[in-house]
């Protein structure tokens, strides 16, 4: 039992010695020296040696004077450290740059003290760090409270200032209103006083004159005076009417008020004045036939589309141009028109023609002439379809702003290629102008009115089949209308 205990003690001392030796010399840098110098140090009885700075830096936490920073020389700091630890002077010796330790137990003791001191240092670091964390948290909370308080106090003062300002404005408004009303009443009293004085003076002068000339009046003086007054009032009515006549615009409906005595005359004069200014407004059109025709077309467009199609208001201020591609300067068109004996171009522009089979649109050139409408290839000017206006039965458009229109053609002569495929579906931005000019051309060539249908559901004859074309508003805005064919019907989303 004793032998086993001695063995365990010996092993523990050996492990401690190796641990301390490793810890001490792992932290102390090795000093290169010759073998003779090592022998001399060992022979003098010293087991360890190291520089002052390294030893002081490793064990300075064991003394209050050297911790945390020693400001003197390393040797003096090391002396203070050993003095505070009450180490015997025989256990160490100072060289010029190094300290020499005689007994390894001294080093073990220093290491044990350092190891015991490290938890205290860790606790101190934790305490300082936690204190810093709590101080920072407190400062943040305090700054937040100060900021909230300052904003709240500022808001209260702002609301109080607004309340006081509104109250001051209301009080000032009432005060100014009271002063204005008092001044207005004074002005009214002065005006009424002057009017009363004038009325009294007028009656007094009248009484005085009647008293002086009563004997000179005859029995028929009353009707003469009445007739004179009536003529004077009529003259005054005409003079005031001349000074307050309305403007020369035929759409202005204002008219100056008048005495009920002249109500019938005012109505007759109003009617005559309106006819006269309409005649004056129409006089420039007598010499300018083109401008007159343009206004007639605008009037017909208004009668056809106003209040029915949503895009009509956008076309009111845009003048009707007719030929948007300049066909009169195109040589290929001139040759084609001469061969067909159809030279009058009523309307021409690039349109999107909707394919009857799949609903896809392709760009074509649509020309309305005095006798027919033609669909041409815009590049080669080759006529693809030509339909006489006498075979155009109806034009259909929707109530939305989609720019689509359908030409319904006669289906009796199915042997003609232009009529064989049925109705035509086009899209163009000038749909109001196109339909108006087409209707006027049909009236000129066939002496009949062209029916124009403005509905959101249209029946069309496509390839000898009746197809429903439905126009509907999309819940989301679309950059352009979308046309799709779904079986026996077309859907146009706007």
VOVOKOL-338084 format. One record per residue (C-alpha): y, x, z; residue in three letters; residue number from 1. Coordinates in Angstrom, 3 decimals, always signed. Example, Ala and Ser with C-alpha at 12.3 -4.5 7.8 and 13.67 -1.06 7.14 Angstrom:
2
NODE         py         px         pz   bami   markol
NODE     -4.500    +12.300     +7.800    ALA        1
NODE     -1.060    +13.670     +7.140    SER        2
***
This chain:
494
NODE         py         px         pz   bami   markol
NODE     +0.000     +0.000     +0.000    UNK        1
NODE     +2.398     +2.797     +0.895    UNK        2
NODE     +1.506     +4.769     -2.217    UNK        3
NODE     +2.199     +1.704     -4.397    UNK        4
NODE     +5.596     +1.160     -2.731    UNK        5
NODE     +6.590     +4.785     -3.207    UNK        6
NODE     +5.594     +4.572     -6.875    UNK        7
NODE     +7.706     +1.445     -7.437    UNK        8
NODE    +10.691     +3.025     -5.657    UNK        9
NODE    +10.354     +6.160     -7.719    UNK       10
NODE    +10.220     +4.152    -10.943    UNK       11
NODE    +13.275     +2.096     -9.921    UNK       12
NODE    +15.289     +5.254     -9.145    UNK       13
NODE    +14.204     +6.794    -12.421    UNK       14
NODE    +15.255     +3.649    -14.403    UNK       15
NODE    +18.576     +3.490    -12.530    UNK       16
NODE    +19.200     +7.145    -13.204    UNK       17
NODE    +18.496     +6.717    -16.894    UNK       18
NODE    +20.670     +3.565    -17.066    UNK       19
NODE    +23.598     +5.197    -15.288    UNK       20
NODE    +23.196     +8.367    -17.274    UNK       21
NODE    +23.104     +6.415    -20.531    UNK       22
NODE    +26.029     +4.213    -19.513    UNK       23
NODE    +28.171     +7.100    -18.352    UNK       24
NODE    +27.546     +9.373    -21.271    UNK       25
NODE    +27.542     +6.570    -23.869    UNK       26
NODE    +31.089     +5.779    -22.865    UNK       27
NODE    +32.134     +9.405    -22.464    UNK       28
NODE    +32.265    +11.311    -25.707    UNK       29
NODE    +30.134    +14.415    -25.895    UNK       30
NODE    +31.916    +17.714    -25.567    UNK       31
NODE    +30.512    +20.492    -27.692    UNK       32
NODE    +29.997    +23.660    -25.679    UNK       33
NODE    +27.841    +26.723    -25.821    UNK       34
NODE    +24.587    +27.190    -23.962    UNK       35
NODE    +26.130    +29.821    -21.710    UNK       36
NODE    +28.850    +27.397    -20.624    UNK       37
NODE    +26.243    +24.764    -19.729    UNK       38
NODE    +24.305    +27.277    -17.730    UNK       39
NODE    +27.414    +28.318    -15.849    UNK       40
NODE    +28.274    +24.689    -15.024    UNK       41
NODE    +24.767    +23.910    -13.870    UNK       42
NODE    +24.560    +27.110    -11.867    UNK       43
NODE    +27.810    +26.224    -10.089    UNK       44
NODE    +26.084    +23.013     -8.921    UNK       45
NODE    +27.864    +20.413    -11.034    UNK       46
NODE    +25.761    +17.823    -12.838    UNK       47
NODE    +28.421    +16.059    -14.940    UNK       48
NODE    +31.754    +16.907    -16.523    UNK       49
NODE    +34.221    +14.878    -18.625    UNK       50
NODE    +37.877    +14.772    -19.705    UNK       51
NODE    +40.451    +13.319    -17.321    UNK       52
NODE    +41.620    +10.678    -19.746    UNK       53
NODE    +38.148     +9.287    -20.418    UNK       54
NODE    +37.149     +9.037    -16.753    UNK       55
NODE    +40.480     +7.500    -15.764    UNK       56
NODE    +40.235     +4.957    -18.587    UNK       57
NODE    +36.698     +3.968    -17.520    UNK       58
NODE    +37.227     +3.653    -13.730    UNK       59
NODE    +40.931     +2.835    -13.395    UNK       60
NODE    +40.175     -0.776    -12.325    UNK       61
NODE    +38.757     +0.533     -8.988    UNK       62
NODE    +42.217     +1.381     -7.600    UNK       63
NODE    +45.360     -0.730     -7.381    UNK       64
NODE    +47.690     +2.129     -8.308    UNK       65
NODE    +45.867     +3.013    -11.496    UNK       66
NODE    +45.255     -0.593    -12.645    UNK       67
NODE    +46.077     -1.835    -15.192    UNK       68
NODE    +48.134     +1.065    -16.625    UNK       69
NODE    +48.724     +4.509    -15.159    UNK       70
NODE    +52.051     +5.937    -16.257    UNK       71
NODE    +51.655     +9.486    -14.981    UNK       72
NODE    +49.432    +12.375    -16.053    UNK       73
NODE    +45.663    +11.695    -16.310    UNK       74
NODE    +44.842    +14.298    -13.637    UNK       75
NODE    +47.265    +12.758    -11.142    UNK       76
NODE    +45.932     +9.308    -11.878    UNK       77
NODE    +42.378    +10.516    -11.381    UNK       78
NODE    +43.348    +12.045     -8.018    UNK       79
NODE    +44.864     +8.718     -6.915    UNK       80
NODE    +41.729     +6.940     -8.029    UNK       81
NODE    +39.365     +9.248     -6.078    UNK       82
NODE    +41.648     +9.120     -3.073    UNK       83
NODE    +41.593     +5.337     -3.073    UNK       84
NODE    +37.787     +5.425     -3.322    UNK       85
NODE    +37.653     +7.870     -0.330    UNK       86
NODE    +35.361    +10.309     -2.072    UNK       87
NODE    +34.746    +13.672     -0.443    UNK       88
NODE    +36.546    +16.550     -2.121    UNK       89
NODE    +33.308    +18.493     -2.062    UNK       90
NODE    +31.729    +16.029     -4.496    UNK       91
NODE    +34.023    +16.916     -7.405    UNK       92
NODE    +36.293    +19.613     -8.732    UNK       93
NODE    +39.148    +19.651    -11.232    UNK       94
NODE    +39.339    +21.971    -14.127    UNK       95
NODE    +42.235    +22.346    -16.546    UNK       96
NODE    +41.233    +19.339    -18.677    UNK       97
NODE    +37.986    +18.086    -17.151    UNK       98
NODE    +36.596    +16.830    -13.889    UNK       99
NODE    +33.277    +18.196    -12.648    UNK      100
NODE    +31.002    +16.009    -10.482    UNK      101
NODE    +28.452    +17.700     -8.284    UNK      102
NODE    +26.032    +14.927     -7.274    UNK      103
NODE    +24.650    +12.276     -9.675    UNK      104
NODE    +24.836     +9.796     -6.811    UNK      105
NODE    +28.594    +10.000     -7.045    UNK      106
NODE    +28.393     +8.878    -10.660    UNK      107
NODE    +25.937     +6.142     -9.695    UNK      108
NODE    +28.305     +4.965     -6.993    UNK      109
NODE    +31.216     +4.856     -9.449    UNK      110
NODE    +29.111     +2.863    -11.880    UNK      111
NODE    +27.989     +0.441     -9.184    UNK      112
NODE    +31.555     -0.119     -8.075    UNK      113
NODE    +32.664     -0.568    -11.678    UNK      114
NODE    +29.797     -3.010    -12.297    UNK      115
NODE    +30.786     -4.990     -9.187    UNK      116
NODE    +34.424     -5.017    -10.283    UNK      117
NODE    +33.763     -6.311    -13.805    UNK      118
NODE    +33.032     -9.979    -12.729    UNK      119
NODE    +36.330     -9.977    -10.848    UNK      120
NODE    +38.110     -8.789    -13.998    UNK      121
NODE    +36.286    -11.430    -16.059    UNK      122
NODE    +37.317    -14.066    -13.503    UNK      123
NODE    +40.880    -12.798    -13.673    UNK      124
NODE    +40.874    -12.969    -17.468    UNK      125
NODE    +39.399    -16.486    -17.350    UNK      126
NODE    +41.965    -17.537    -14.774    UNK      127
NODE    +44.851    -16.179    -16.825    UNK      128
NODE    +43.477    -17.686    -20.030    UNK      129
NODE    +42.880    -21.095    -18.449    UNK      130
NODE    +46.292    -20.947    -16.887    UNK      131
NODE    +47.790    -20.151    -20.287    UNK      132
NODE    +45.838    -23.029    -21.866    UNK      133
NODE    +47.011    -25.500    -19.221    UNK      134
NODE    +50.560    -24.162    -19.402    UNK      135
NODE    +50.550    -24.535    -23.196    UNK      136
NODE    +49.113    -28.061    -22.908    UNK      137
NODE    +51.706    -28.954    -20.275    UNK      138
NODE    +54.514    -27.550    -22.430    UNK      139
NODE    +53.248    -29.492    -25.463    UNK      140
NODE    +53.030    -32.712    -23.423    UNK      141
NODE    +56.451    -32.034    -21.937    UNK      142
NODE    +57.972    -31.356    -25.370    UNK      143
NODE    +56.317    -34.479    -26.759    UNK      144
NODE    +57.633    -36.517    -23.827    UNK      145
NODE    +61.114    -35.081    -24.344    UNK      146
NODE    +60.954    -35.812    -28.088    UNK      147
NODE    +59.714    -39.382    -27.543    UNK      148
NODE    +62.290    -39.941    -24.834    UNK      149
NODE    +65.103    -38.588    -27.015    UNK      150
NODE    +64.047    -40.735    -29.951    UNK      151
NODE    +63.661    -43.793    -27.736    UNK      152
NODE    +67.059    -43.249    -26.100    UNK      153
NODE    +68.573    -42.649    -29.541    UNK      154
NODE    +66.965    -45.839    -30.850    UNK      155
NODE    +68.273    -47.827    -27.862    UNK      156
NODE    +71.758    -46.423    -28.348    UNK      157
NODE    +71.540    -47.120    -32.089    UNK      158
NODE    +70.499    -50.738    -31.475    UNK      159
NODE    +73.198    -51.114    -28.837    UNK      160
NODE    +75.757    -49.676    -31.261    UNK      161
NODE    +74.602    -52.034    -34.034    UNK      162
NODE    +74.802    -54.990    -31.660    UNK      163
NODE    +78.305    -54.011    -30.546    UNK      164
NODE    +79.372    -53.384    -34.136    UNK      165
NODE    +78.017    -56.762    -35.297    UNK      166
NODE    +79.707    -58.456    -32.371    UNK      167
NODE    +82.991    -56.703    -33.193    UNK      168
NODE    +82.688    -57.694    -36.848    UNK      169
NODE    +82.002    -61.339    -35.921    UNK      170
NODE    +84.914    -61.416    -33.494    UNK      171
NODE    +87.194    -59.797    -36.071    UNK      172
NODE    +85.983    -62.223    -38.749    UNK      173
NODE    +86.668    -65.221    -36.531    UNK      174
NODE    +90.073    -63.833    -35.577    UNK      175
NODE    +91.034    -63.144    -39.185    UNK      176
NODE    +89.720    -66.547    -40.222    UNK      177
NODE    +91.796    -68.209    -37.527    UNK      178
NODE    +94.902    -66.291    -38.612    UNK      179
NODE    +94.221    -67.093    -42.286    UNK      180
NODE    +93.710    -70.803    -41.527    UNK      181
NODE    +96.885    -70.911    -39.501    UNK      182
NODE    +98.815    -69.248    -42.305    UNK      183
NODE    +97.178    -71.541    -44.863    UNK      184
NODE    +98.115    -74.624    -42.840    UNK      185
NODE   +101.683    -73.350    -42.625    UNK      186
NODE   +101.788    -72.829    -46.417    UNK      187
NODE   +100.283    -76.275    -46.977    UNK      188
NODE   +102.822    -77.842    -44.645    UNK      189
NODE   +105.638    -76.096    -46.519    UNK      190
NODE   +104.297    -77.260    -49.892    UNK      191
NODE   +103.902    -80.829    -48.668    UNK      192
NODE   +107.365    -80.694    -47.157    UNK      193
NODE   +108.880    -79.570    -50.449    UNK      194
NODE   +106.895    -82.226    -52.315    UNK      195
NODE   +108.017    -84.881    -49.848    UNK      196
NODE   +111.624    -83.770    -50.159    UNK      197
NODE   +111.373    -83.944    -53.955    UNK      198
NODE   +109.772    -87.388    -53.840    UNK      199
NODE   +112.388    -88.687    -51.419    UNK      200
NODE   +115.192    -87.195    -53.533    UNK      201
NODE   +113.677    -88.657    -56.689    UNK      202
NODE   +113.441    -92.133    -55.167    UNK      203
NODE   +116.920    -91.809    -53.743    UNK      204
NODE   +118.414    -90.771    -57.094    UNK      205
NODE   +116.490    -93.588    -58.778    UNK      206
NODE   +117.728    -96.127    -56.281    UNK      207
NODE   +121.260    -94.826    -56.667    UNK      208
NODE   +121.109    -94.988    -60.482    UNK      209
NODE   +119.540    -98.438    -60.431    UNK      210
NODE   +122.255    -99.595    -58.077    UNK      211
NODE   +125.000    -98.263    -60.355    UNK      212
NODE   +123.503    -99.476    -63.660    UNK      213
NODE   +121.696   -102.617    -62.532    UNK      214
NODE   +124.145   -104.826    -64.327    UNK      215
NODE   +123.692   -102.880    -67.570    UNK      216
NODE   +119.884   -103.414    -67.859    UNK      217
NODE   +118.622   -106.283    -69.942    UNK      218
NODE   +115.464   -108.327    -69.466    UNK      219
NODE   +113.402   -106.286    -71.991    UNK      220
NODE   +114.170   -102.950    -70.384    UNK      221
NODE   +110.800   -102.924    -68.554    UNK      222
NODE   +108.530   -102.916    -71.667    UNK      223
NODE   +110.748   -100.305    -73.332    UNK      224
NODE   +110.512    -98.008    -70.332    UNK      225
NODE   +106.723    -98.569    -70.151    UNK      226
NODE   +106.302    -97.718    -73.835    UNK      227
NODE   +108.459    -94.618    -73.400    UNK      228
NODE   +106.441    -93.457    -70.401    UNK      229
NODE   +103.189    -94.050    -72.258    UNK      230
NODE   +104.361    -91.984    -75.237    UNK      231
NODE   +105.572    -89.253    -72.886    UNK      232
NODE   +102.169    -89.150    -71.153    UNK      233
NODE   +100.404    -89.020    -74.530    UNK      234
NODE   +102.604    -86.111    -75.620    UNK      235
NODE   +101.927    -84.292    -72.357    UNK      236
NODE    +98.168    -84.898    -72.799    UNK      237
NODE    +98.234    -83.418    -76.317    UNK      238
NODE   +100.308    -80.429    -75.226    UNK      239
NODE    +97.932    -79.649    -72.322    UNK      240
NODE    +94.927    -80.119    -74.611    UNK      241
NODE    +96.394    -77.641    -77.118    UNK      242
NODE    +96.948    -75.095    -74.342    UNK      243
NODE    +93.417    -75.468    -72.923    UNK      244
NODE    +91.256    -75.736    -76.044    UNK      245
NODE    +87.763    -74.142    -75.709    UNK      246
NODE    +86.635    -71.123    -77.727    UNK      247
NODE    +85.699    -71.246    -81.413    UNK      248
NODE    +81.983    -70.802    -80.719    UNK      249
NODE    +80.033    -73.914    -81.823    UNK      250
NODE    +77.654    -73.634    -78.877    UNK      251
NODE    +80.381    -73.931    -76.229    UNK      252
NODE    +80.270    -77.419    -74.666    UNK      253
NODE    +83.252    -77.225    -72.303    UNK      254
NODE    +86.194    -79.622    -72.830    UNK      255
NODE    +89.393    -80.013    -70.786    UNK      256
NODE    +89.473    -83.064    -68.480    UNK      257
NODE    +91.965    -85.841    -69.201    UNK      258
NODE    +93.570    -88.986    -67.790    UNK      259
NODE    +91.225    -92.007    -67.916    UNK      260
NODE    +93.916    -93.703    -70.021    UNK      261
NODE    +93.121    -91.316    -72.901    UNK      262
NODE    +89.324    -91.125    -72.470    UNK      263
NODE    +88.509    -92.599    -75.904    UNK      264
NODE    +91.092    -90.450    -77.660    UNK      265
NODE    +89.731    -87.348    -75.870    UNK      266
NODE    +86.186    -88.133    -77.059    UNK      267
NODE    +87.334    -88.549    -80.669    UNK      268
NODE    +89.373    -85.345    -80.542    UNK      269
NODE    +86.431    -83.467    -79.033    UNK      270
NODE    +84.141    -84.612    -81.851    UNK      271
NODE    +86.731    -83.707    -84.521    UNK      272
NODE    +87.372    -80.321    -82.915    UNK      273
NODE    +83.639    -79.540    -82.837    UNK      274
NODE    +83.225    -80.477    -86.516    UNK      275
NODE    +86.251    -78.400    -87.430    UNK      276
NODE    +85.095    -75.220    -85.642    UNK      277
NODE    +81.585    -75.668    -87.100    UNK      278
NODE    +83.191    -75.844    -90.552    UNK      279
NODE    +85.224    -72.720    -89.803    UNK      280
NODE    +82.066    -70.955    -88.587    UNK      281
NODE    +80.194    -71.907    -91.785    UNK      282
NODE    +82.931    -70.855    -94.210    UNK      283
NODE    +81.889    -67.132    -94.374    UNK      284
NODE    +78.363    -68.211    -95.392    UNK      285
NODE    +79.622    -69.858    -98.592    UNK      286
NODE    +80.411    -66.457   -100.114    UNK      287
NODE    +77.431    -64.579    -98.538    UNK      288
NODE    +74.240    -66.278    -99.719    UNK      289
NODE    +71.930    -63.674    -98.157    UNK      290
NODE    +73.470    -64.088    -94.706    UNK      291
NODE    +73.243    -67.862    -95.045    UNK      292
NODE    +69.566    -67.621    -95.977    UNK      293
NODE    +68.937    -65.340    -92.998    UNK      294
NODE    +70.486    -67.853    -90.620    UNK      295
NODE    +68.480    -70.652    -92.197    UNK      296
NODE    +65.293    -68.607    -91.607    UNK      297
NODE    +66.305    -67.958    -87.999    UNK      298
NODE    +66.892    -71.678    -87.531    UNK      299
NODE    +63.490    -72.519    -88.986    UNK      300
NODE    +61.831    -69.880    -86.742    UNK      301
NODE    +63.539    -71.412    -83.728    UNK      302
NODE    +62.338    -74.892    -84.657    UNK      303
NODE    +58.775    -73.598    -85.133    UNK      304
NODE    +58.274    -71.172    -82.222    UNK      305
NODE    +60.921    -71.762    -79.553    UNK      306
NODE    +59.256    -72.761    -76.301    UNK      307
NODE    +55.784    -72.351    -77.836    UNK      308
NODE    +55.146    -68.606    -78.388    UNK      309
NODE    +55.985    -66.079    -75.673    UNK      310
NODE    +57.053    -63.325    -78.097    UNK      311
NODE    +59.660    -65.486    -79.846    UNK      312
NODE    +62.544    -64.412    -77.570    UNK      313
NODE    +62.036    -60.760    -78.593    UNK      314
NODE    +62.523    -61.613    -82.286    UNK      315
NODE    +65.811    -63.534    -81.896    UNK      316
NODE    +68.081    -60.473    -81.966    UNK      317
NODE    +66.032    -58.622    -84.626    UNK      318
NODE    +67.238    -59.375    -88.181    UNK      319
NODE    +64.622    -60.385    -90.736    UNK      320
NODE    +64.166    -57.555    -93.215    UNK      321
NODE    +61.367    -58.806    -95.449    UNK      322
NODE    +60.235    -55.639    -97.245    UNK      323
NODE    +59.388    -53.060    -94.569    UNK      324
NODE    +57.637    -50.567    -96.870    UNK      325
NODE    +60.093    -50.421    -99.796    UNK      326
NODE    +57.862    -51.868   -102.522    UNK      327
NODE    +60.788    -52.112   -104.916    UNK      328
NODE    +60.813    -48.300   -105.190    UNK      329
NODE    +57.039    -47.976   -105.645    UNK      330
NODE    +56.031    -47.457   -109.293    UNK      331
NODE    +52.404    -48.560   -108.769    UNK      332
NODE    +53.543    -51.846   -107.266    UNK      333
NODE    +56.042    -52.452   -110.071    UNK      334
NODE    +53.283    -52.018   -112.652    UNK      335
NODE    +50.946    -54.321   -110.702    UNK      336
NODE    +53.631    -56.991   -110.244    UNK      337
NODE    +54.544    -56.833   -113.941    UNK      338
NODE    +50.903    -57.303   -114.938    UNK      339
NODE    +50.584    -60.319   -112.631    UNK      340
NODE    +54.043    -61.695   -113.532    UNK      341
NODE    +54.786    -61.963   -109.802    UNK      342
NODE    +57.768    -59.705   -109.053    UNK      343
NODE    +59.483    -61.473   -106.126    UNK      344
NODE    +58.637    -59.765   -102.831    UNK      345
NODE    +59.195    -62.161    -99.930    UNK      346
NODE    +57.621    -60.001    -97.210    UNK      347
NODE    +55.643    -56.743    -97.196    UNK      348
NODE    +54.362    -54.531    -94.386    UNK      349
NODE    +51.311    -52.679    -93.129    UNK      350
NODE    +49.017    -54.986    -91.134    UNK      351
NODE    +45.735    -54.684    -89.275    UNK      352
NODE    +43.126    -56.827    -91.048    UNK      353
NODE    +40.300    -57.970    -88.748    UNK      354
NODE    +36.828    -57.623    -90.221    UNK      355
NODE    +35.014    -60.955    -90.260    UNK      356
NODE    +31.646    -59.436    -89.370    UNK      357
NODE    +32.332    -57.243    -86.298    UNK      358
NODE    +35.961    -57.908    -85.333    UNK      359
NODE    +37.113    -54.345    -86.008    UNK      360
NODE    +40.612    -53.905    -87.471    UNK      361
NODE    +41.533    -51.779    -90.497    UNK      362
NODE    +44.955    -51.004    -91.868    UNK      363
NODE    +45.909    -52.827    -95.066    UNK      364
NODE    +49.072    -53.688    -96.964    UNK      365
NODE    +49.967    -57.391    -96.922    UNK      366
NODE    +52.456    -58.620    -99.541    UNK      367
NODE    +53.865    -62.168    -99.667    UNK      368
NODE    +55.315    -62.903   -103.082    UNK      369
NODE    +56.872    -65.981   -104.561    UNK      370
NODE    +53.499    -67.205   -105.884    UNK      371
NODE    +50.750    -65.674   -103.709    UNK      372
NODE    +49.822    -63.355   -100.885    UNK      373
NODE    +47.935    -60.140   -101.626    UNK      374
NODE    +45.961    -57.668    -99.549    UNK      375
NODE    +46.252    -54.133   -101.011    UNK      376
NODE    +44.864    -50.708   -100.253    UNK      377
NODE    +47.887    -48.858    -98.746    UNK      378
NODE    +46.931    -45.547   -100.397    UNK      379
NODE    +45.937    -46.503   -103.911    UNK      380
NODE    +47.895    -49.800   -104.128    UNK      381
NODE    +44.740    -51.415   -105.499    UNK      382
NODE    +44.633    -55.188   -104.904    UNK      383
NODE    +41.689    -56.205   -102.718    UNK      384
NODE    +42.425    -59.936   -102.411    UNK      385
NODE    +44.963    -62.243   -104.030    UNK      386
NODE    +45.338    -65.859   -102.903    UNK      387
NODE    +47.866    -68.262   -104.471    UNK      388
NODE    +50.241    -69.877   -102.007    UNK      389
NODE    +49.119    -73.265   -103.262    UNK      390
NODE    +45.690    -72.508   -101.708    UNK      391
NODE    +47.199    -71.599    -98.332    UNK      392
NODE    +46.509    -74.638    -96.139    UNK      393
NODE    +47.698    -73.629    -92.672    UNK      394
NODE    +48.811    -70.713    -90.504    UNK      395
NODE    +47.619    -70.415    -86.880    UNK      396
NODE    +49.072    -68.228    -84.134    UNK      397
NODE    +48.502    -68.106    -80.393    UNK      398
NODE    +50.936    -68.897    -77.601    UNK      399
NODE    +50.641    -65.314    -76.235    UNK      400
NODE    +52.346    -62.102    -77.358    UNK      401
NODE    +49.343    -60.745    -79.289    UNK      402
NODE    +50.821    -60.592    -82.871    UNK      403
NODE    +47.660    -62.111    -84.423    UNK      404
NODE    +47.908    -64.769    -87.155    UNK      405
NODE    +45.271    -66.566    -89.256    UNK      406
NODE    +45.750    -67.670    -92.855    UNK      407
NODE    +43.613    -70.757    -93.500    UNK      408
NODE    +42.863    -70.999    -97.227    UNK      409
NODE    +41.337    -73.775    -99.327    UNK      410
NODE    +37.537    -73.780    -99.406    UNK      411
NODE    +36.976    -76.009   -102.429    UNK      412
NODE    +36.761    -73.336   -105.120    UNK      413
NODE    +34.069    -71.086   -103.712    UNK      414
NODE    +33.574    -69.278   -106.996    UNK      415
NODE    +36.742    -67.218   -106.522    UNK      416
NODE    +36.235    -63.951   -104.649    UNK      417
NODE    +39.495    -64.251   -102.647    UNK      418
NODE    +38.516    -67.707   -101.342    UNK      419
NODE    +34.792    -67.098   -101.012    UNK      420
NODE    +35.001    -65.147    -97.733    UNK      421
NODE    +37.100    -67.799    -96.020    UNK      422
NODE    +40.156    -67.431    -93.791    UNK      423
NODE    +42.034    -64.190    -93.116    UNK      424
NODE    +42.865    -62.708    -89.689    UNK      425
NODE    +45.761    -60.236    -89.485    UNK      426
NODE    +47.867    -58.529    -86.823    UNK      427
NODE    +51.488    -57.436    -87.202    UNK      428
NODE    +54.539    -57.048    -84.940    UNK      429
NODE    +56.726    -59.186    -87.249    UNK      430
NODE    +54.536    -62.281    -86.975    UNK      431
NODE    +57.527    -64.638    -86.374    UNK      432
NODE    +59.312    -63.438    -89.514    UNK      433
NODE    +56.107    -63.420    -91.577    UNK      434
NODE    +55.168    -67.013    -90.750    UNK      435
NODE    +58.746    -68.228    -91.328    UNK      436
NODE    +59.092    -66.554    -94.720    UNK      437
NODE    +55.603    -67.688    -95.765    UNK      438
NODE    +56.436    -71.303    -94.899    UNK      439
NODE    +59.657    -71.139    -96.945    UNK      440
NODE    +57.818    -69.585    -99.907    UNK      441
NODE    +55.144    -72.321    -99.774    UNK      442
NODE    +57.864    -74.997    -99.766    UNK      443
NODE    +59.550    -73.433   -102.795    UNK      444
NODE    +56.366    -73.034   -104.841    UNK      445
NODE    +54.494    -76.182   -103.839    UNK      446
NODE    +57.269    -78.497   -102.603    UNK      447
NODE    +55.351    -79.084    -99.374    UNK      448
NODE    +55.617    -77.989    -95.766    UNK      449
NODE    +53.143    -75.434    -94.438    UNK      450
NODE    +51.560    -76.542    -91.123    UNK      451
NODE    +51.940    -73.936    -88.360    UNK      452
NODE    +49.594    -74.307    -85.378    UNK      453
NODE    +50.551    -72.552    -82.099    UNK      454
NODE    +47.434    -72.837    -79.897    UNK      455
NODE    +45.162    -70.488    -77.960    UNK      456
NODE    +41.922    -71.787    -79.519    UNK      457
NODE    +41.590    -71.815    -83.308    UNK      458
NODE    +38.765    -72.788    -85.617    UNK      459
NODE    +38.431    -70.547    -88.669    UNK      460
NODE    +36.138    -70.596    -91.707    UNK      461
NODE    +34.623    -67.108    -92.034    UNK      462
NODE    +31.902    -66.535    -94.631    UNK      463
NODE    +31.234    -70.303    -94.890    UNK      464
NODE    +30.753    -70.526    -91.113    UNK      465
NODE    +33.046    -72.158    -88.571    UNK      466
NODE    +34.048    -69.602    -85.945    UNK      467
NODE    +35.980    -70.225    -82.728    UNK      468
NODE    +38.834    -67.758    -82.100    UNK      469
NODE    +39.931    -67.822    -78.451    UNK      470
NODE    +43.036    -66.047    -77.133    UNK      471
NODE    +43.131    -65.263    -73.409    UNK      472
NODE    +45.292    -63.270    -71.022    UNK      473
NODE    +43.665    -60.234    -69.431    UNK      474
NODE    +43.934    -59.905    -65.618    UNK      475
NODE    +44.864    -56.233    -66.130    UNK      476
NODE    +47.654    -55.013    -68.432    UNK      477
NODE    +46.339    -53.705    -71.764    UNK      478
NODE    +48.115    -51.179    -74.027    UNK      479
NODE    +47.286    -53.344    -77.051    UNK      480
NODE    +45.360    -56.570    -77.723    UNK      481
NODE    +41.565    -56.226    -78.010    UNK      482
NODE    +39.568    -58.316    -80.503    UNK      483
NODE    +35.775    -58.679    -80.180    UNK      484
NODE    +33.245    -60.837    -81.940    UNK      485
NODE    +30.551    -62.372    -79.754    UNK      486
NODE    +28.189    -64.385    -81.905    UNK      487
NODE    +29.858    -67.478    -83.382    UNK      488
NODE    +33.256    -66.805    -81.750    UNK      489
NODE    +36.021    -64.208    -81.514    UNK      490
NODE    +37.684    -63.226    -78.214    UNK      491
NODE    +41.201    -61.753    -78.254    UNK      492
NODE    +42.334    -60.316    -74.899    UNK      493
NODE    +46.048    -59.765    -74.437    UNK      494
***
